[in-house]
Amino acid sequence: MREVPGFFRLATSDLKRRPLRTCLALLGIALSTALLLGTLSLHAGYVRALDSTIDRMGYQVLVTAKGCPYEAASLMMRGENVPMYIDEPIFDAILADPDVLEATRIFMQSMKSEQQLGSLVFMGVDDQYLRLKAYISLQRGKWFTGEHAPEAILGYNAANTMGLDLGDKIPVGQSRTPLTIVGVFDRTGTQEDGMIFMPLRFSQELFDKKAKLTAVGVRLKNLELLQGFVRRMFELPQVQPVTMTQFRDTIMEFVGTSRLLLLLSALVAAVIGSLGVLNAMTMSVAERMREFGVMKAVGASARNIFLLTILETGCLGILGGLLGIGITAAAGIGIESLLRTYVPFAPPGRLVFLGPLHIAGCLAASILLAILAGIYPALRAARVRPAQVFREAA
């Protein structure tokens, strides 16, 4: 045990002899670790964010107009405008289904803000919407006074961004109809935080879409009735159902393909990183053959020299792994921004989740990678013969 501190000092001191070579080897390990950890963390975070969003939607089936149901579901989850409408009488047919426990009508429309705040997303809802969305509550104010009232309730983020409060008015639509703010919702952590809610009837009239709906959210009496309900919905004109589990599975197939490509990239980066360690340690051993010969001459065994070289590569693996973890943690926000820009199905919430198991696993992988790359140089150092080294030096 007394030899261990000395081994560590000797191993780390040699890494300082050639700082540029050491830094290049560390960078190779760090990049491969960062890519692997980033891939695993992104997948874990994406699944968590998607599951959280689906769980909070309050319904198991989303009935939309015929078209691409997954695109419609994605747009709904992100609070964007769905360019497809269904006739409102369809809602009565859905509500009359014997397996339906509750259903809510949804009308969504977006328009550009005059205050350069991007697009404002308006959602026309009925009273049932608030009952289905059990996690939504009013922070202050009250619910709408009527279906045709020119009133609005702001999501938490919308209220803060627009700088509006109870009693303020905002002009909306081509007619510049003033909406009176009657309430502000508490923070939910979902897309609802950025929306402006209005009474369903008023929103349909405001955007000239009378008796039109964007979607119908449905909660069933029992999930075992799901398949029969979906089959009956396909028989109705104009509409098609998409279950939240189907939506999740479809999105995860897409994410799984991307994850496989990223893992292959991480494998290539790991090979490149191991070659960098192999090159650095081979050159280091070649430069220190006389030193190893002296160590053997004064009593060091082949095992001691082998372990010393392996310890040096292990230090490279630890430092490179920690650097890679730091790179992933620092780049997390930037990765999320890129995903939300280029990935069409990015759910709200944190998309990069650095779990302790992933961190520990990637750190262990980086150490193992470095040790495997250092086996050949370590064996070469352990086989050194003092007499031959001194003869060549002379």
N, C-alpha and C positions, 0 to 999 in steps of 0.2 A: 504493500500500500504506500510505503514511503517513496517508491519510484514514480508514482502517478503524477505528483506536482512537477517533478523534474521533467517527465516525459512531455507534459503539456507546455512547459516553458520552452523546451527545446523545439517542439513542433511549431509553436506559434512564432518563435524567433526566426525560424527558417522562412516562414511565409513573408516576413518583413524584409527579407534580403532582396527579393525581386518584386517590388510593389506593383509594377505594371503587369507582370505576368500573373500575379495573384489576383489582381483586380479583374483581369480578363476572364480568368477561370471562374471567379465568383459571379461575374455578370452572366456567363453561360448558364450556371446553375440557377441563378436568381430568375432569369427569364423563363426557363422551363418550369420552375416552381410556380411563378406568377401565372403562367398560361394554364397550368393544370388546376391550380387553386381557383383562378378566375372562372374556368369552365364549370367546375363543381359548384362553386358559390352562386354562379349565375343560374344554373339549373335549379338549385335548391331554393334560391330567392324567388325565381319565376313561379315555381310550383306553389310556394307559400302565398305569394301575392295573388295568383290566380284562384287558388282555393278560398282564400279569404274574401275575395271579391264575389265569387259565386255564392258562398255561404251567406253573404250579406245582402244578396239581391232580394231575398224574401219570397222567391217563387222558384218552382222546379222546372217550369216550362215557359218558354217565350214564344208566343204565336206572332208571326210577322207575315208580311206580304210575300208572295212567291218571288223567288230570286235566289240569292245566296244567303241562306239562313245564318251561317257562321259569320259572314261579314256584318250582317245586321246585328247579331248578338255582340260582336266585338265593338261596333259603333255605339251600341247602347251602353256597354260597360264603360266606354271611355267618354261618354257624354257628348257624342258628336251627332250630327244630323243624319238621319236615315232617309235616303231619297225614295222610299217606298211607303205606300199607304194602303190601308185596308178600310173597307166600309164599316161604319159603326154597328150596323145590324148584325155583323158577324159576332160581335161581343155578346149579344143576347143569346146566340146559338151556343157559344162557348160556356156562358154562365148556366145555361140550361142542362148542360151535360151532367149526368148523375154522379160522376166521379170528381167533379170540381167542388172544392171547399170554398175557395175565395178566388176572385179575379179582379184585376185592376186595369183601367184603360190608361194608355200612355200616348201622349202626343209631344213630339220633340221638334224643335226648329232652332236654327242658329242664324245669327246675323252679326255683321262686323260692328265693333264698338266705335263710337265717335271719339272716345277718349284714348284711342290708340292702345286699347287693352286686349287686342286680339278679337277673337270671336266670342260673342255672348251666347250661351246655350240656354234656351228657354224650354221648360218642361211643363206641359199642361197635365194636371193630375186631378183625380177625383178623390173623394173622402176615403175610399177604400185603400188608396195608395199608402196613406199614413198608417193604416192598421196593418198592412202587409209588411211595411218596413219598420219593424219593431225597434230597430236601433236608432231611428231618427227621432229627435225630440226638439222642441222649440226652446232655444236659449232665452229668447225674449219675444214679446209680441203675442200674436194669436193666429188662428187658422182663418181661412177665407170666410167672408160673410155670406157669400153666395156663388153659384156657378158662373154667373155673368159679371161678377164684380171686377172692376179694373184694378186688381190688387196683385201684389207679388210678395213672395217670401224668399229671402236670399239664403243661399248656402253660406257656410261660415267663411270660406275663402273669398267668395264673391262679395260679401259685405265688406271685408277688409280691403280687398283690392280696389273696389269702386268707391270706398269711403262713404258709404250710405248707411243710414240708420232709419229707425221707425219714423214714419211720417214724411220721409223724403219721397220725391217723385222722379221717375225716369221715363223719357219719351221712347216709345217703341213702335216699330212698324212704319209703313209708308205714311200712315195717317198721323204719325207722331202722337199716338194716344198716350197720355200720361198714366203711369202705373204708380199707385201708392204703396210704399213698403209697409206691410202690416206685421211682418215677423222676420226673425233670423233664426235659422237652424243652428244647433250646436255642432261642433266638429264631429265628423264621422270617420274621416280617413279614407273616404271613397270619392268617386267622381261627383257625388251629389254636393260636395263642398263648394264646387265651382259653378253651380247651376242657379238659375233664376226660375222659381216655381210660380205658376199661375193657375187659376181655375181652368179646368179642362174646356168648358164651353167658351169661355172668353178667349183662350188661346187659339181655339179653332177658328173663331170669327176674326180675330186679329190678323191671322196669317192667311185668311181666305181659304180655309180647309174645313169647311163645315161638314160634320158627320164623317170626318176622316180620322183614323188613328195610325200611329206609327207601329204600335205593338200592343199586345195584351199579355200581361204577366199572370200566370196561373199557378195556384197552389192546390194540390190534389188532397183528397181525404186520406189517401194512403199511397205510398210510393209503389206498392205492388200493383197499383192500377195504371201505372205509367204507360205500359206498352199498348193497352187497349185504348187509352185516351189518345195517344199519338196516332194510332191507326185511324180513329174516327176524325181527327183533325185533318188528315190528308184527304179525306172525302169531302171536306168543305171547299167551296170555290174561293179563289183568291189567296188563300193562306197556306202556310206550312209551319209546322211546329219544330222547334229545336230545344232539346232538353239540355240543361246545364251540364249534365254528365257527358253527353255527346259532344258538346262544345269543348269541354275540358279535354276529352280524349283526342279530339281532332287537333287542338292547339298543341297538346303534348307530343303528338306524332311529328308535327312540324319542328318543335323545339328539340325533340330527340334526334332528328336528323342533323340539325345544326350542332347539337352537342357531340355527336359522333365525329363530325368534321373537325371540331375544335380539339377533341381528344387526340385525333390523329396528328393534328398540328402540334399538340403538347408532346406527343411521342417523338416527333421529329426534333423538336426543340430539346428534348431530354437526351437524344442521341448526340446532338451537336454539343450540348453541355458536357456530356461524359467524355467526348473526344477532346474537349478543351481541358478538362481535368487530367485526362491521360497524357496529353501533350505537356502540360505544365509539370506534372509529377515526373514524367520520364526525363525531361530536361533537368529538373531539380536533382534527381538521383544521379544523372550522368555528371553533373558538376560537383557532386559531393562524394564520389567514390573514394577519394583519399581519406575524407573524414570518416566514412564508414569503416575503411580499413584500419584506421587508428583506433576506432571504438572497439573493433573486434580484437585488435592486438592487446588492448588493456583489459579485456575480459568480457565484453558485450557478446551475447549469443546471437545467432541468426534470428531467433524468435524476438529478441529485444529490438533489433533493427527493423524487422518486419512490422512489429507493432508500432514502432515509432513512425514509420512511413504511413501506415494505415491511419494512425491517429492524426497525422497531418492532413490527409485527404478527408478524414471525418470532420475536422475543423472547417475545411473548405465547404463541406456539405452543410454544416450547421449555419455558418455565416451566410452562405448563398441562399439557403432556405429561408432564413429570417429576412434577408433582403427582399426575396421574392414575395414573402407574405406582406411586407411593408409596401411593396409596389402595388400589390392587389388592393390593399386597404386604401391606399392613397388614390388609386385610379377608379375606385368604386363609383363615385358620383359621375365621373366622365363617362364610364361605361353605361350607366343608366341613361344618361342624356342621349348617347348615340342610339341606344335601343329604342327609346321613345321616338326618336327621329326616323329611324329606318325600319323598325319592326312593326307591322300593322296590328299585331295582337298583344301589345304590351299592356298588361293590366296596371291599375294604380297601385301604389305601395312600393316598398323597397324591393328592387329586383336583384340585388346582390346581397346574399346572406352568408357571412363568414362564420360558419358553424365551428365549434371547437374540434369536432371529430375531423372535419375537412382540413383544418389548420394542422392538427397533429399528424394526420395521414400524409399530407404534402411535405411537412418537415421531415418525417421519417423517410419518405421517398427520396428526398434530396440527399439525405445522409447516405442512404443505401446506394444511390446512384454514384455518389462520389467515392464510396468505399469500393464498389465494384470496379470503377475506373482506375482505382489506385492499386489493385491487386498485382498487376504485372510489374509496375515500377517497384512495389514493395518486395516482391519475390526476387527481382534483379538485385536490389540493395542487400537482401538477406544472404544472397549467394556470393557476395564479394569475398575475395581471398586477399588477406593483408599482404602476403609476400609478393603476389602478382601486382598489386596496386603500387607497392613501394618500388618494385623493379621497373614498372612503366614510368613512374614519376622520376626515377633517377635517369 
